Amino acid sequence: MCDSQLHYVILTKVHRIIILPLVLYGYETWSLTLREERRLRVFENRVLRRIFGLKRDEVTGEWSKLHNEELNDLYCSRNIFRVIRKRRMRWTGHVACLGERRGVYRVLARKPQGKRPLGRPRRRWEDNIEVDFQEVGCGDMDWIELAQDRDRWRALVNAVMNLRVP
């Protein structure tokens, strides 16, 4: 292994072990909007461009930035959104199995009271879970009841993990 390959390996490990956990702290409870998803994607691509640097064209000898597809090919790890979706689904199953006496479950299952502000409602955490279910093809199922069966829930989490993320 040459020095540049070792450099890439070390920096990708730093990215996976240090940077991503810092950026994604508490993301199991995030309700991601499209704007936030775009910002995370830009951040991840910016970090990967710093790691892998520029590429040199063999024919002209000019230097240029790596395109997103080339970054994804070089960094053969999971997409940041797949990680978010999988862990959000795992945490959802955990909370759903806690039971009604636990505070986290009560917050999850409660319905807000009172008037809501004008305009479009903000995207809730539960909305993200429902979108994940619809993409797998389980949109009409009750996910709290489904989480009680651990084997089926684990299979569903793996199905969500293997979804194609743009």
C-alpha positions, 0 to 999 in steps of 0.5 A, spaced: 500 500 500 502 506 497 503 512 502 497 516 498 492 510 499 494 509 506 493 517 507 486 515 504 484 510 509 486 514 515 482 520 513 476 516 511 477 512 518 477 519 522 471 521 518 467 515 520 469 514 527 470 522 529 466 527 524 460 523 523 458 521 530 459 529 532 455 531 526 450 526 527 449 527 535 442 525 537 439 525 530 435 519 531 430 524 533 431 529 528 425 531 523 429 532 517 427 537 512 429 537 505 433 543 506 437 540 512 438 533 508 441 538 502 446 541 507 448 534 510 449 532 503 453 538 501 457 537 508 459 530 507 461 531 500 465 537 502 469 533 507 470 527 502 473 532 497 478 535 502 480 527 504 480 525 496 483 532 494 483 533 486 483 529 480 488 530 474 486 529 467 490 523 464 490 527 457 490 534 458 494 534 465 489 539 468 486 538 475 479 538 477 474 537 483 471 530 484 464 530 482 459 527 487 459 520 483 466 519 483 466 521 491 461 516 492 465 511 488 471 512 492 468 512 499 465 506 499 461 506 505 454 508 507 450 514 505 449 519 511 442 518 510 442 511 510 445 511 517 440 516 519 434 512 517 437 505 519 438 508 526 432 512 526 428 506 525 432 502 530 430 507 535 423 507 533 422 500 535 426 501 541 421 506 544 415 503 541 417 497 545 418 501 552 410 501 553 405 506 555 408 508 562 415 510 560 415 518 558 419 517 552 413 513 549 408 518 552 411 524 548 411 519 542 404 517 542 401 523 545 397 528 540 398 536 541 392 540 544 390 547 542 391 551 536 396 550 531 400 556 527 398 559 520 401 556 514 403 549 513 405 544 519 412 543 520 415 536 519 414 532 525 419 526 527 413 521 526 412 524 519 419 521 517 418 514 520 411 514 515 415 516 509 420 511 511 415 506 511 411 508 505 418 507 501 418 500 503 411 498 502 408 498 509 405 505 509 398 502 511 401 498 517 401 500 525 408 501 526 407 501 534 404 494 533 409 492 528 415 494 533 412 489 538 415 483 533 422 484 533 424 479 528 419 482 523 421 489 525 429 487 524 427 485 517 424 492 516 429 496 519 434 492 514 429 493 508 429 501 510 437 501 510 437 498 503 433 503 500 436 507 494 437 514 497 439 519 492 
